[in-house]
Amino acid sequence: MQMICALLIFQTPNLPAPLAELSPWMEWLSLDREELLAGLAAQKHRRFIKTHTPLKGLPLDPRVTYVVVARHPLDMAVSLYHHYANLDVRRLNELAGYPETGTPEPLPPLREWLLSWVAQDCDPYQRLDTLAGVMHHVADAWSRRAAPNIILVHYDDLAGDLEGQMRQLAARLGIAVPASLWPELVSAATFHSMRSRAERLTPGPPGLFLDDTAFFRNGRSGTGNAILTPEELGSYRIRVAEMASREVVSWLHRDV
């Protein structure tokens, strides 16, 4: 979605700077706040900022459009697991000013980690990357989706109809795109194309990931469901039903 916004604003795949410079990720502790705000103030193009903070934690300004992207929580968790595995923890601690902690412990096997992620009981306000945090974020965005400046997007819709979703977003943002540019812009937003330009499009400071290309791992849906047994999926469904309305759960899971 960050790349889509860049393509709609600049209307060329040849962005004038790395994506992370054009659209800073606000939560990075390594960013100097004053420098970040000064850089944003100096931008001449329409600003687009990346954040993982739920809407409830942001100042909601009617002049700003908020685009919230969600996906099946289990698929999100599998992606999160591989992102954790690809982080250079020493570099992350260095950037954030944390003390050296020695050799990081390896992650447990994916299935074991996923089951623990589903079962974890925590405060969603304190742990945004847990199932509770994800469901709280999506449920809040769902409750605000009728607002004219809130756009709620499902990842599977982007994967299944990229051009259609890009056209809808352009219309909502009031951006006119010449018909001749659409094929090139849509192609540049595909997973394959972004992966081929990972060094320019990976978020965060240089060196944060062990492999920039691995940030764009595969982008497929359904991997989370495939890992768990029917009984484990049943337990997951019970947990999710306790955290959000049937409407929200059905939308996330693409239930018929």
C-alpha positions as CSV (number, residue, x, y, z in Angstrom):
1,M,0.0,0.0,0.0
2,Q,2.9,2.3,0.7
3,M,4.2,1.7,-2.8
4,I,0.8,2.1,-4.3
5,C,0.5,5.5,-2.7
6,A,4.0,6.5,-4.0
7,L,3.0,5.4,-7.6
8,L,-0.2,7.3,-7.5
9,I,1.5,10.5,-6.3
10,F,4.6,10.4,-8.5
11,Q,2.9,8.6,-11.4
12,T,6.1,6.8,-12.3
13,P,7.9,3.6,-11.0
14,N,11.1,5.6,-11.0
15,L,10.7,7.2,-7.6
16,P,12.9,10.3,-6.8
17,A,14.3,8.7,-3.7
18,P,14.2,5.4,-1.7
19,L,10.6,4.7,-0.5
20,A,11.7,4.9,3.2
21,E,12.9,8.5,2.6
22,L,9.7,9.6,0.7
23,S,7.4,7.9,3.2
24,P,9.1,7.6,6.7
25,W,7.9,4.9,9.1
26,M,7.0,7.0,12.1
27,E,7.7,4.3,14.8
28,W,11.4,3.8,14.1
29,L,13.2,4.7,17.3
30,S,16.3,5.5,15.3
31,L,14.8,8.5,13.6
32,D,15.5,11.9,15.1
33,R,12.1,13.4,15.6
34,E,13.1,17.0,14.7
35,E,14.9,15.9,11.6
36,L,11.9,13.7,10.6
37,L,9.4,16.6,11.0
38,A,11.7,19.0,9.2
39,G,12.1,16.6,6.3
40,L,8.3,16.1,6.0
41,A,7.7,19.9,6.2
42,A,10.2,20.4,3.3
43,Q,8.5,17.9,1.0
44,K,6.8,19.5,-2.0
45,H,4.8,16.5,-3.0
46,R,1.6,15.1,-1.4
47,R,2.8,13.6,1.9
48,F,2.2,9.9,2.7
49,I,3.4,8.5,6.0
50,K,3.7,4.9,7.1
51,T,2.6,3.8,10.6
52,H,1.7,0.7,12.4
53,T,-0.2,2.6,15.1
54,P,-3.9,1.9,15.2
55,L,-6.3,4.8,14.4
56,K,-7.2,5.1,18.1
57,G,-3.6,6.1,18.8
58,L,-3.4,8.7,16.0
59,P,-4.6,12.3,15.8
60,L,-7.6,12.1,13.4
61,D,-7.6,15.1,11.2
62,P,-10.3,15.6,8.5
63,R,-7.6,16.9,6.1
64,V,-5.8,13.6,6.2
65,T,-6.9,10.3,4.6
66,Y,-6.1,7.2,6.7
67,V,-5.7,3.9,4.7
68,V,-5.8,0.8,6.9
69,V,-4.7,-2.5,5.4
70,A,-5.6,-5.7,7.1
71,R,-5.3,-9.4,6.2
72,H,-6.1,-12.8,7.7
73,P,-4.5,-12.7,11.1
74,L,-2.8,-16.1,10.7
75,D,-1.2,-15.0,7.4
76,M,-0.2,-11.8,9.0
77,A,1.4,-13.8,11.9
78,V,3.3,-16.0,9.5
79,S,4.7,-12.9,7.7
80,L,5.6,-11.4,11.1
81,Y,7.5,-14.6,12.1
82,H,9.6,-14.4,8.9
83,H,10.2,-10.7,9.4
84,Y,11.5,-11.4,12.9
85,A,13.8,-14.1,11.6
86,N,15.2,-11.6,9.0
87,L,15.9,-8.8,11.5
88,D,19.5,-8.0,12.3
89,V,18.9,-7.7,16.1
90,R,22.3,-6.3,16.8
91,R,21.7,-3.6,14.2
92,L,18.3,-2.9,15.6
93,N,19.6,-2.5,19.1
94,E,22.3,-0.2,17.8
95,L,19.9,2.0,15.9
96,A,17.5,2.2,18.9
97,G,20.3,2.9,21.4
98,Y,19.7,-0.4,23.3
99,P,22.6,-2.1,25.1
100,E,24.2,-5.1,23.4
101,T,22.4,-8.3,24.5
102,G,24.7,-10.9,23.1
103,T,23.7,-13.5,20.6
104,P,19.9,-13.4,20.0
105,E,18.0,-16.6,20.7
106,P,16.7,-18.3,17.6
107,L,13.0,-18.4,17.0
108,P,11.1,-21.6,17.8
109,P,9.7,-23.6,14.8
110,L,7.0,-21.7,13.0
111,R,4.1,-23.9,14.0
112,E,5.1,-23.8,17.7
113,W,5.5,-20.0,17.5
114,L,2.1,-19.6,15.7
115,L,0.3,-21.5,18.4
116,S,1.9,-19.4,21.1
117,W,1.0,-16.3,19.2
118,V,-2.7,-17.3,19.0
119,A,-2.9,-18.3,22.7
120,Q,-1.0,-15.3,24.1
121,D,-3.1,-13.3,26.6
122,C,-2.0,-9.7,26.7
123,D,-3.0,-6.0,26.7
124,P,-3.6,-5.1,23.0
125,Y,-2.5,-1.5,23.8
126,Q,0.9,-2.8,25.0
127,R,1.5,-5.5,22.4
128,L,0.2,-4.4,19.0
129,D,1.9,-7.3,17.2
130,T,-0.2,-10.0,19.0
131,L,-3.5,-11.5,18.0
132,A,-5.3,-9.3,20.5
133,G,-3.5,-6.2,19.2
134,V,-4.3,-7.0,15.6
135,M,-8.0,-7.7,16.3
136,H,-8.3,-4.5,18.3
137,H,-6.7,-2.5,15.5
138,V,-9.0,-3.9,12.8
139,A,-12.2,-3.8,14.9
140,D,-11.6,-0.1,15.6
141,A,-10.9,0.7,11.9
142,W,-14.0,-1.3,10.9
143,S,-16.1,0.9,13.3
144,R,-14.8,4.0,11.6
145,R,-15.0,2.8,8.0
146,A,-18.0,5.0,7.1
147,A,-16.0,8.1,7.7
148,P,-15.1,9.9,4.4
149,N,-11.4,10.0,5.2
150,I,-11.0,6.3,6.4
151,I,-10.3,3.6,3.8
152,L,-10.2,0.0,5.0
153,V,-8.5,-2.4,2.5
154,H,-8.2,-6.2,2.6
155,Y,-4.8,-7.6,1.5
156,D,-6.5,-10.3,-0.5
157,D,-8.4,-7.7,-2.5
158,L,-5.0,-6.1,-3.4
159,A,-3.6,-9.5,-4.4
160,G,-6.7,-10.5,-6.4
161,D,-7.5,-7.2,-8.2
162,L,-4.5,-4.9,-7.9
163,E,-5.5,-2.6,-10.7
164,G,-9.1,-2.3,-9.5
165,Q,-8.0,-1.5,-6.0
166,M,-5.4,1.1,-7.2
167,R,-8.1,2.8,-9.3
168,Q,-10.5,2.9,-6.3
169,L,-7.8,4.4,-4.1
170,A,-6.9,7.0,-6.7
171,A,-10.5,8.0,-6.9
172,R,-10.8,8.2,-3.1
173,L,-7.7,10.3,-2.9
174,G,-8.7,12.6,-5.7
175,I,-5.7,11.7,-7.9
176,A,-6.2,11.6,-11.7
177,V,-4.0,9.1,-13.5
178,P,-3.7,9.2,-17.3
179,A,-5.0,6.0,-18.9
180,S,-1.7,5.3,-20.6
181,L,0.2,5.1,-17.2
182,W,-2.0,2.5,-15.5
183,P,-0.3,-0.6,-17.0
184,E,3.2,0.6,-15.9
185,L,2.0,1.7,-12.4
186,V,0.1,-1.5,-11.7
187,S,3.1,-3.6,-12.8
188,A,5.4,-1.7,-10.5
189,A,3.1,-2.4,-7.5
190,T,3.2,-6.2,-8.0
191,F,5.0,-8.3,-5.4
192,H,7.4,-9.6,-8.0
193,S,8.4,-6.1,-9.2
194,M,8.9,-4.8,-5.7
195,R,11.0,-7.7,-4.7
196,S,13.3,-7.1,-7.7
197,R,13.9,-3.6,-6.4
198,A,14.2,-4.4,-2.7
199,E,17.2,-2.2,-2.0
200,R,15.1,0.9,-2.9
201,L,11.8,-0.2,-1.4
202,T,12.5,-2.0,1.8
203,P,11.5,0.1,4.8
204,G,13.7,1.1,7.6
205,P,17.4,2.2,7.9
206,P,20.1,0.4,5.9
207,G,21.3,-2.9,7.4
208,L,18.2,-3.5,9.5
209,F,17.3,-6.7,7.6
210,L,19.7,-9.6,7.0
211,D,18.4,-9.8,3.5
212,D,16.4,-6.9,1.9
213,T,15.0,-9.2,-0.7
214,A,13.6,-11.6,2.0
215,F,11.5,-8.7,3.2
216,F,9.3,-9.5,0.2
217,R,9.1,-13.2,1.0
218,N,6.1,-14.5,-1.1
219,G,3.0,-12.5,-0.2
220,R,0.6,-15.6,-0.5
221,S,-2.5,-16.0,1.5
222,G,-3.6,-19.2,3.2
223,T,-0.3,-20.2,4.7
224,G,-1.5,-19.8,8.3
225,N,-4.5,-22.1,7.8
226,A,-2.3,-24.7,6.2
227,I,0.0,-24.9,9.2
228,L,-2.6,-25.6,11.9
229,T,-4.7,-28.7,12.4
230,P,-8.5,-28.5,12.3
231,E,-8.7,-28.6,16.1
232,E,-6.1,-25.8,16.4
233,L,-7.9,-23.7,13.9
234,G,-11.1,-24.2,15.9
235,S,-9.4,-22.9,19.0
236,Y,-8.1,-20.0,17.0
237,R,-11.6,-19.2,15.8
238,I,-12.9,-19.2,19.4
239,R,-10.2,-16.8,20.4
240,V,-10.9,-14.4,17.5
241,A,-14.7,-14.5,18.2
242,E,-14.0,-13.2,21.7
243,M,-12.1,-10.2,20.3
244,A,-14.3,-8.8,17.6
245,S,-17.8,-8.8,16.1
246,R,-18.9,-11.5,13.7
247,E,-18.9,-8.9,10.9
248,V,-15.2,-8.1,11.4
249,V,-14.2,-11.7,11.8
250,S,-16.1,-12.7,8.6
251,W,-14.5,-9.9,6.6
252,L,-11.0,-10.7,7.8
253,H,-11.4,-14.4,7.1
254,R,-13.2,-14.0,3.8
255,D,-16.0,-16.2,5.1
256,V,-18.9,-16.8,2.6
